[in-house]
Amino acid sequence: MKIAIFGIEGQLGRDLAAALAGHEVIAATHARADVTDAAAVTAVVDEARPQWVVNAAAMTHVDRCEDEARAAFAVNAAGAGNVARACAAAGARLVHVSTDYVFDGAKGAPYVEGDAPGPLNVYGASKLAGEHLVRAQCAAHAIVRTSGLYGLHPCRGKGANFVETMLALALARDRVRVVCDERLSPTFAEDLAAVVRGLIEDPLPPGTYHVVNEGGCAWDEFAREIFRVAGKAVEVEPIPAAEWGAAARRPADSTLENRALYAAGREATPPWRDALRRYVERR
């Protein structure tokens, strides 16, 4: 199949390209087709005539989105709409990558696909707007929400992921302060890319699917596991998010459950601790 990937230069995009290497992958690079440029997006899709398009392009720096809301909505919302319209016009199916931050974190349990969103920050609001535009503009879509993504390639918009940040700190100090009252579902980008490949090669009905490594943890627990797996003797001091003082408010518990994926008969994703171990071994 022909598969066009927007955001192919990013952390997830590179793993998607590798996972889909058995197909004809069209690299919709930022220079070739910025998703905020509707005409450029349409030109790429019209020229390639792919059966599938994956939109992994996003402005993902959560705190920067607070200061650059217009840019965040241009990429994460309008950009997603541009890709969706181009897909619909060309008869291509679309996989659109979204986020756990569309939720407010107040549920107190992992979110499933049917739970009502309620973003707390600009990033989450812009991604939710992008979801709405995808649903409205392209009927043949799969919206894939994920959480706490990390991978072997750098994130184009943020640089180092959380695992790499922790391992870098371990070289300089024996004690780190990490937020303890926000929970996530850490997800290895290679595992997410493998599920996306499955959605393309064996499609499910259009809709929204959560795709994370199994389980969840607080950021400080994640950090402790990183140091344990990497064999680093670093003490983790838990601190509340209010003390950290980030520009953007985060949900207290945005862990996700892969309910729709499993209901459709797909295999369970690996536990997050297993995924982290494989990541550390691979790096």
WOBEL-V162526 format. One record per residue. N is the residue number from 1. PHI is phi in whole degrees, 0 to 359 (999 if undefined). OMEGA is omega in radians with two decimals (* if undefined). NEAR is the number of other ideal C-beta (glycine too) atoms within 8 Angstrom. Layout:
n->[N;N]
phi->[PHI;PHI]
omega->[OMEGA;OMEGA]
near->[NEAR;NEAR]
This chain:
n->[1;2;3;4;5;6;7;8;9;10;11;12;13;14;15;16;17;18;19;20;21;22;23;24;25;26;27;28;29;30;31;32;33;34;35;36;37;38;39;40;41;42;43;44;45;46;47;48;49;50;51;52;53;54;55;56;57;58;59;60;61;62;63;64;65;66;67;68;69;70;71;72;73;74;75;76;77;78;79;80;81;82;83;84;85;86;87;88;89;90;91;92;93;94;95;96;97;98;99;100;101;102;103;104;105;106;107;108;109;110;111;112;113;114;115;116;117;118;119;120;121;122;123;124;125;126;127;128;129;130;131;132;133;134;135;136;137;138;139;140;141;142;143;144;145;146;147;148;149;150;151;152;153;154;155;156;157;158;159;160;161;162;163;164;165;166;167;168;169;170;171;172;173;174;175;176;177;178;179;180;181;182;183;184;185;186;187;188;189;190;191;192;193;194;195;196;197;198;199;200;201;202;203;204;205;206;207;208;209;210;211;212;213;214;215;216;217;218;219;220;221;222;223;224;225;226;227;228;229;230;231;232;233;234;235;236;237;238;239;240;241;242;243;244;245;246;247;248;249;250;251;252;253;254;255;256;257;258;259;260;261;262;263;264;265;266;267;268;269;270;271;272;273;274;275;276;277;278;279;280;281;282;283]
phi->[999;270;227;267;240;272;83;292;275;269;304;284;304;291;290;297;299;293;295;258;298;286;249;272;268;259;274;271;290;299;293;279;204;299;296;284;259;301;294;294;298;299;297;297;293;296;289;282;50;283;284;227;231;246;256;252;281;196;266;251;284;299;289;296;301;298;274;235;299;299;294;299;289;297;277;283;254;300;299;298;296;298;295;297;296;296;296;299;293;267;74;263;274;235;252;245;269;235;218;292;286;286;257;268;80;268;295;83;203;302;279;250;299;274;292;287;285;190;298;258;222;297;303;298;294;291;291;295;299;297;301;300;292;298;297;285;262;222;295;270;231;230;269;248;267;226;208;52;287;217;204;282;252;293;279;302;267;239;85;292;279;297;297;294;298;295;292;293;296;297;282;248;209;249;209;229;256;223;299;247;246;227;250;214;242;303;225;281;302;297;291;296;299;295;293;300;303;297;291;276;284;221;298;257;302;306;159;250;227;274;223;221;294;299;96;201;196;276;301;291;294;301;298;300;292;301;293;295;295;276;70;254;271;234;273;255;265;286;226;287;301;299;285;294;73;291;295;259;284;252;292;291;209;250;299;242;246;277;296;295;298;286;297;274;91;281;292;294;283;296;300;295;293;295;297;297;300;296;298;296;296;292;292]
omega->[2.96;-3.12;3.09;-3.14;2.97;-3.06;-3.06;-3.12;-3.06;-3.10;3.14;-3.09;-3.13;3.08;3.07;3.13;3.12;-3.12;-3.07;-3.05;3.09;3.12;3.06;-3.08;3.09;-3.09;3.06;-3.07;3.13;-3.12;-3.10;-3.07;2.97;-3.06;3.09;-3.14;-3.04;-3.11;3.13;3.11;3.14;-3.12;3.14;-3.11;3.13;-3.12;-3.07;-3.06;-3.10;2.99;-3.13;2.99;3.03;3.10;3.07;3.12;-3.12;2.93;-2.93;3.13;-2.94;-3.12;3.12;3.11;3.12;-3.12;-3.08;-3.06;-3.13;3.12;3.14;3.14;3.11;-3.12;-2.95;-3.14;-3.11;3.13;3.09;3.10;3.11;3.13;-3.12;3.12;3.13;3.11;-3.11;-3.11;-3.10;-3.12;-3.14;3.02;-3.03;2.90;-3.11;-3.08;3.12;-2.88;3.02;-3.08;2.96;-3.13;-3.09;3.08;-3.08;-3.07;-3.12;3.12;3.14;3.14;3.02;-2.97;-3.09;3.13;-3.11;3.09;3.09;-3.03;-3.12;-3.04;-3.09;3.13;-3.13;-3.14;-3.13;3.10;3.09;3.08;3.09;3.08;-3.11;-3.13;3.09;-3.14;-3.08;-2.98;-3.07;-3.09;-3.09;-3.05;2.90;3.07;-3.08;3.08;3.10;-3.01;2.99;-3.00;3.02;-3.10;-3.06;3.13;-3.13;3.06;-3.03;-3.07;-3.04;-3.08;-3.06;3.06;-3.07;-3.12;-3.14;3.09;3.13;-3.13;3.06;3.11;-3.13;3.12;-3.01;-3.07;3.13;3.13;3.10;3.10;-3.08;-3.12;-3.06;-3.04;3.00;-3.08;-3.10;3.02;-3.10;-3.03;3.12;-3.06;3.11;3.13;3.08;3.14;3.13;3.11;3.11;3.07;3.12;3.12;3.13;-3.07;3.13;-2.94;2.99;3.12;3.10;3.13;-3.10;-3.10;3.01;-3.14;3.10;2.94;-3.04;3.05;-3.14;-3.12;2.98;-3.11;-3.13;3.07;3.08;-3.14;3.13;-3.14;3.08;-3.12;-3.14;-3.10;-3.11;3.14;-3.13;3.14;-3.11;3.10;3.11;3.09;3.14;3.09;3.08;3.14;-3.14;3.14;3.11;3.03;3.10;-3.10;-3.10;3.05;3.12;3.05;-3.13;-3.13;-3.13;3.06;-3.10;3.03;-3.12;-2.99;-3.08;3.13;-3.10;3.10;3.12;3.06;3.14;-3.11;3.10;3.05;-3.14;3.06;-3.04;3.11;3.10;3.13;3.12;3.11;3.13;3.11;-3.11;3.09;-3.10;-3.07;*]
near->[8;11;15;15;16;15;17;14;8;14;14;14;14;12;15;15;12;9;11;13;7;3;9;6;11;11;8;13;8;9;4;8;12;8;14;9;9;9;6;10;16;12;9;14;17;10;6;9;8;13;7;13;17;16;15;13;12;11;13;8;9;12;9;9;16;12;7;9;10;6;9;14;12;10;14;14;14;10;16;16;13;14;18;17;12;16;16;11;9;10;4;14;12;16;14;16;12;13;11;16;14;13;14;8;12;8;9;4;6;9;12;10;10;3;8;3;9;8;13;11;13;11;18;15;9;16;16;12;12;15;14;8;13;16;9;7;10;11;5;9;15;14;12;16;14;16;14;12;11;13;14;8;9;7;12;9;9;8;4;8;12;11;11;9;9;13;11;9;10;12;5;5;7;5;8;12;8;12;12;10;7;14;10;14;16;15;16;15;14;13;12;16;14;9;13;14;11;9;13;15;6;6;8;10;5;6;10;11;14;16;13;17;14;9;9;9;11;12;12;11;8;14;13;9;11;14;14;7;10;9;5;8;4;12;6;12;8;9;10;8;10;5;6;9;4;9;5;12;5;13;13;9;12;16;15;14;8;14;9;12;12;9;6;8;4;9;3;6;10;11;8;16;9;9;14;14;9;11;14;11;6;6;5]
